[in-house]
Amino acid sequence: MDSPRTLVGPDGRALTVGDGRTRLMGILNVTPDSFFDGGRYDDLARAVEQGQALVAAGADVLDVGGESTRPGHARVPAEEQIRRVVPVVRALADAVSVPLSVDTTLAPVARAALDAGASWVNDTTAFRQDPELARACGERGCPVVLMHRFDPARREGDTPPPGRALVRAVTESLRERVAFAEACGVARARIVLDPGVGFGTLSADNLAMHAFVDELRALGLPLLFGTSRKSFLGHVTGKEVGDRLFATAASQAGLALAGVEILRVHDVGEMRDVVAVADAIRAAGRTP
C-alpha cells in the first residue's frame, strides 16, 4: 500500500492504516471452544470487561466472534452467533471508542452486529460461504477483512510447495475475492486482506507468508495477519498454546518490520510494546 488509508465504518468510527504505526486488532471470542480463550468470555459482563481491558492495553479495533474457527470446529447457526455476539457488541459500542469488528461468515449475523454498533466485518471465507454477506457489506458501507483459506486443507507434497509460489497463489486467490467483493458493491477502499495463517495451511506455508509479504503487496491493499499463539509457532518451538507468547512476539515483530498494517492478537499489551519497537526500527531504516 503506497499511502495511508482511513477505514471508516457506517457509524463514523475510523482507523488509519499505513501511516508507519502497526495497528492491533484485539481478539474477543465469546465462544465456549476457541483454541486459546474458549469459555473465558462467554458471559456478557466478562466479555465487556475484557473488551475494555484490550482497548486500555492499546487495541485499535476489537474483533468479536461467536463461532470458533479452530481446526475441527463445529459450525454455529446464525441465531446462536447473534445471541452470543450482539449483546457484547451493543455494550461495547457504548463503552469504548475504537471500531468494533464482527468475526462471522454469515450475513444475518453481520447485519445484526452492525445494527448493534459494529463497524467492520471479518469474514474468514472471503464471502465464499455466504455470498449475501458481500452484498450486505456493500449496502452498509463497512470495512471488510477478506481472508484466504485452503479448503481442503493442504497436505505434505501438495503443490505449489511452501515458498514464494505458494504465497503468489494465495495472492491470486485473494485478487479474485476482491473482484467479487467489488462486484457486490464493496468499495475497494474498504477492503483489508488476510492470507489466512493456519487455515488449511502447512506449518511451512505459514512461515512462507511471513517471508514473502511482498507478494501480497501486489494487490495494493492493507494487510492483516492473525498469528497469535497458533500451532505453527508450537511446531517451531515445541511449546503448547499457553506458552507461545514469546513465539507470537517474534512473529509479530517480523510482520511489523515487513510493514503489515494490522495484527490480530490475544495479548494486546505485550504486542503493543513489540510493534512499537519494530515500528521505530522500520522508521529508522527510512532515515538517510
C-alpha positions as CSV (number, residue, x, y, z in Angstrom):
1,M,0.0,0.0,0.0
2,D,1.6,3.3,-1.2
3,S,0.0,5.7,1.2
4,P,-2.1,5.9,4.4
5,R,-5.7,4.9,4.2
6,T,-8.5,5.6,6.6
7,L,-11.1,2.9,7.1
8,V,-14.4,4.4,8.2
9,G,-17.3,2.4,9.4
10,P,-21.0,3.2,8.9
11,D,-21.0,4.6,12.4
12,G,-18.2,7.0,11.6
13,R,-15.6,5.2,13.7
14,A,-12.3,5.4,11.8
15,L,-9.0,3.6,11.8
16,T,-6.0,4.9,9.7
17,V,-3.5,2.3,8.5
18,G,-0.3,2.5,6.5
19,D,1.0,5.6,8.4
20,G,4.0,3.9,9.9
21,R,2.3,2.6,13.0
22,T,1.2,-1.1,13.2
23,R,-2.3,-1.4,14.4
24,L,-3.6,-4.1,16.7
25,M,-6.9,-5.9,16.5
26,G,-7.7,-7.3,19.9
27,I,-9.4,-10.8,19.8
28,L,-12.6,-11.2,21.9
29,N,-14.0,-14.7,21.4
30,V,-17.4,-15.1,23.1
31,T,-17.3,-18.8,22.4
32,P,-17.0,-22.0,24.6
33,D,-14.5,-23.7,22.3
34,S,-11.9,-21.3,20.8
35,F,-8.4,-22.7,20.8
36,F,-6.9,-20.3,23.4
37,D,-9.6,-18.4,25.2
38,G,-12.7,-20.5,24.7
39,G,-15.1,-20.2,27.6
40,R,-13.3,-17.3,29.3
41,Y,-15.6,-14.6,27.9
42,D,-18.9,-16.3,27.1
43,D,-20.5,-14.3,29.9
44,L,-21.6,-10.7,29.0
45,A,-20.0,-9.0,31.9
46,R,-16.7,-10.7,31.5
47,A,-16.7,-10.1,27.8
48,V,-17.3,-6.4,28.2
49,E,-14.6,-6.2,30.9
50,Q,-12.1,-7.9,28.6
51,G,-13.0,-5.7,25.6
52,Q,-12.4,-2.6,27.8
53,A,-9.1,-4.1,29.0
54,L,-7.9,-4.8,25.5
55,V,-8.6,-1.2,24.5
56,A,-6.9,0.1,27.6
57,A,-3.9,-2.0,26.7
58,G,-3.7,-0.4,23.2
59,A,-6.1,-2.3,20.9
60,D,-7.0,-0.1,17.8
61,V,-10.0,-2.3,16.9
62,L,-11.9,-5.2,18.7
63,D,-12.9,-8.3,16.8
64,V,-15.8,-10.1,18.4
65,G,-16.5,-13.6,17.4
66,G,-19.3,-16.0,18.2
67,E,-18.0,-19.1,16.3
68,S,-14.7,-20.8,16.8
69,T,-12.6,-21.2,13.7
70,R,-10.1,-23.6,15.2
71,P,-9.4,-26.8,13.2
72,G,-12.3,-29.2,13.6
73,H,-14.7,-26.6,15.0
74,A,-18.4,-27.2,14.9
75,R,-20.5,-24.8,12.9
76,V,-22.7,-22.4,14.9
77,P,-26.1,-21.4,13.5
78,A,-26.7,-17.7,12.8
79,E,-29.2,-17.5,15.6
80,E,-26.8,-18.7,18.2
81,Q,-24.0,-16.5,16.9
82,I,-26.3,-13.5,17.2
83,R,-27.3,-14.5,20.7
84,R,-23.6,-14.6,21.7
85,V,-22.3,-11.6,19.8
86,V,-25.0,-8.9,19.7
87,P,-25.3,-8.1,23.4
88,V,-21.5,-7.8,23.7
89,V,-21.2,-5.5,20.6
90,R,-24.1,-3.3,21.9
91,A,-22.5,-2.9,25.3
92,L,-19.0,-2.3,23.9
93,A,-20.3,0.2,21.4
94,D,-21.2,2.4,24.4
95,A,-18.1,1.6,26.4
96,V,-15.2,2.0,24.0
97,S,-14.4,4.4,21.2
98,V,-12.5,2.1,18.8
99,P,-14.2,0.4,15.9
100,L,-15.8,-3.0,16.6
101,S,-15.5,-5.9,14.1
102,V,-17.7,-8.9,14.0
103,D,-16.0,-12.1,13.1
104,T,-18.6,-14.0,11.1
105,T,-19.2,-15.7,7.7
106,L,-23.0,-15.2,7.7
107,A,-25.0,-12.2,6.5
108,P,-27.7,-12.3,9.2
109,V,-25.0,-12.2,12.0
110,A,-23.2,-9.3,10.3
111,R,-26.4,-7.3,9.9
112,A,-27.4,-7.8,13.5
113,A,-24.0,-6.9,14.7
114,L,-23.8,-3.8,12.5
115,D,-27.2,-2.8,13.8
116,A,-25.9,-3.2,17.4
117,G,-22.9,-0.9,16.7
118,A,-20.2,-2.9,14.9
119,S,-18.2,-1.1,12.2
120,W,-16.4,-3.9,10.4
121,V,-17.0,-7.4,9.2
122,N,-14.2,-10.0,9.3
123,D,-15.0,-13.0,7.1
124,T,-12.6,-15.9,7.2
125,T,-14.1,-17.3,4.0
126,A,-13.8,-14.1,1.9
127,F,-17.5,-14.3,1.1
128,R,-17.3,-17.9,-0.2
129,Q,-19.7,-19.3,2.4
130,D,-22.4,-16.7,2.2
131,P,-22.3,-14.5,-0.9
132,E,-25.2,-12.5,0.6
133,L,-22.7,-11.3,3.2
134,A,-20.8,-9.4,0.4
135,R,-24.0,-7.6,-0.7
136,A,-24.8,-6.8,2.9
137,C,-21.4,-5.2,3.4
138,G,-21.7,-3.3,0.2
139,E,-25.1,-1.9,1.3
140,R,-23.8,-1.0,4.8
141,G,-20.6,0.6,3.6
142,C,-18.5,-1.2,6.2
143,P,-14.8,-2.1,6.1
144,V,-14.3,-5.8,5.5
145,V,-11.5,-8.3,6.1
146,L,-11.3,-10.9,3.4
147,M,-9.3,-14.0,4.5
148,H,-7.9,-16.7,2.3
149,R,-8.2,-20.3,3.4
150,F,-7.3,-23.7,1.8
151,D,-10.3,-25.9,1.6
152,P,-9.5,-28.8,1.6
153,A,-6.5,-28.3,3.8
154,R,-3.1,-28.7,2.3
155,R,-1.0,-31.9,2.8
156,E,2.7,-32.6,2.6
157,G,3.7,-32.9,-1.0
158,D,0.9,-30.7,-2.4
159,T,1.8,-28.1,-5.0
160,P,2.9,-25.5,-5.0
161,P,5.4,-26.3,-2.3
162,P,5.8,-23.9,0.6
163,G,7.6,-20.7,-0.6
164,R,7.2,-17.8,-2.8
165,A,5.0,-19.7,-5.3
166,L,2.6,-20.6,-2.5
167,V,2.2,-17.0,-1.4
168,R,1.8,-15.9,-5.0
169,A,-1.1,-18.4,-5.3
170,V,-2.7,-17.1,-2.2
171,T,-2.4,-13.6,-3.6
172,E,-4.1,-14.6,-6.9
173,S,-7.0,-16.2,-5.0
174,L,-7.4,-13.0,-2.9
175,R,-7.4,-11.0,-6.1
176,E,-10.4,-12.9,-7.3
177,R,-12.2,-12.4,-4.0
178,V,-11.6,-8.7,-4.1
179,A,-13.1,-8.6,-7.6
180,F,-16.1,-10.5,-6.3
181,A,-16.5,-8.1,-3.4
182,E,-16.3,-5.1,-5.6
183,A,-18.9,-6.5,-7.9
184,C,-21.2,-6.8,-4.9
185,G,-20.8,-3.2,-4.0
186,V,-17.9,-3.3,-1.5
187,A,-15.7,-0.3,-2.2
188,R,-12.1,-1.3,-2.7
189,A,-11.0,1.4,-0.3
190,R,-12.8,-0.5,2.5
191,I,-11.1,-3.9,1.9
192,V,-8.3,-5.4,4.1
193,L,-6.7,-8.7,3.2
194,D,-5.7,-11.6,5.4
195,P,-3.6,-14.5,3.9
196,G,-5.1,-17.0,6.4
197,V,-2.2,-18.2,8.5
198,G,-3.3,-21.5,10.0
199,F,-6.4,-22.0,7.8
200,G,-5.7,-25.2,5.9
201,T,-2.0,-24.5,5.7
202,L,1.1,-26.4,6.4
203,S,3.5,-25.0,9.1
204,A,6.0,-24.1,6.4
205,D,3.3,-22.3,4.4
206,N,2.8,-20.0,7.4
207,L,6.5,-19.2,7.6
208,A,6.5,-18.5,3.8
209,M,3.7,-16.0,4.3
210,H,5.9,-14.1,6.7
211,A,8.9,-14.3,4.4
212,F,7.1,-13.2,1.2
213,V,4.8,-10.4,2.3
214,D,6.0,-8.6,-0.8
215,E,3.9,-10.9,-3.0
216,L,0.7,-9.9,-1.1
217,R,1.6,-6.3,-1.7
218,A,0.9,-6.8,-5.4
219,L,-2.8,-6.1,-4.6
220,G,-2.1,-2.7,-3.1
221,L,-4.5,-3.2,-0.1
222,P,-3.9,-3.2,3.7
223,L,-2.8,-6.5,5.1
224,L,-3.9,-8.2,8.3
225,F,-2.2,-11.2,9.8
226,G,-3.5,-13.4,12.6
227,T,-0.7,-15.5,14.0
228,S,-1.3,-15.2,17.8
229,R,-0.4,-18.4,19.6
230,K,-1.1,-20.5,16.6
231,S,0.0,-24.1,16.1
232,F,2.8,-23.4,13.6
233,L,4.5,-21.5,16.5
234,G,4.3,-24.6,18.5
235,H,5.7,-26.6,15.6
236,V,8.7,-24.3,15.6
237,T,9.2,-24.1,19.4
238,G,7.7,-27.2,20.8
239,K,5.6,-25.1,23.1
240,E,1.9,-25.6,23.9
241,V,-0.6,-22.8,23.2
242,G,-0.4,-21.2,26.7
243,D,3.4,-20.9,26.4
244,R,3.6,-19.3,22.9
245,L,3.7,-15.6,24.0
246,F,7.4,-15.1,23.0
247,A,6.9,-17.1,19.8
248,T,4.0,-14.8,19.0
249,A,6.1,-11.8,19.7
250,A,8.8,-12.9,17.2
251,S,6.1,-13.4,14.5
252,Q,4.6,-10.0,15.2
253,A,7.9,-8.2,15.2
254,G,8.8,-9.7,11.8
255,L,5.4,-8.8,10.3
256,A,5.6,-5.3,11.7
257,L,9.1,-4.9,10.2
258,A,7.6,-6.0,6.9
259,G,5.0,-3.3,7.1
260,V,1.9,-5.4,7.7
261,E,-0.7,-2.8,8.7
262,I,-2.9,-4.8,11.2
263,L,-2.0,-7.7,13.5
264,R,-4.8,-9.7,15.2
265,V,-3.7,-10.6,18.7
266,H,-4.8,-12.0,22.1
267,D,-2.1,-10.3,24.2
268,V,-2.5,-6.7,23.3
269,G,-0.4,-5.0,25.9
270,E,2.7,-7.2,25.3
271,M,2.3,-6.9,21.5
272,R,1.9,-3.1,21.7
273,D,5.5,-2.9,23.0
274,V,6.7,-5.4,20.4
275,V,5.3,-3.5,17.4
276,A,6.3,-0.1,18.9
277,V,10.0,-1.2,18.8
278,A,9.6,-2.8,15.3
279,D,7.9,0.4,14.0
280,A,10.8,2.5,15.4
281,I,13.3,0.3,13.7
282,R,11.5,0.5,10.4
283,A,11.3,4.2,10.7
284,A,15.0,4.5,11.4
285,G,15.7,2.5,8.2
286,R,14.0,5.2,6.2
287,T,16.4,7.9,7.5
288,P,19.3,8.7,5.1
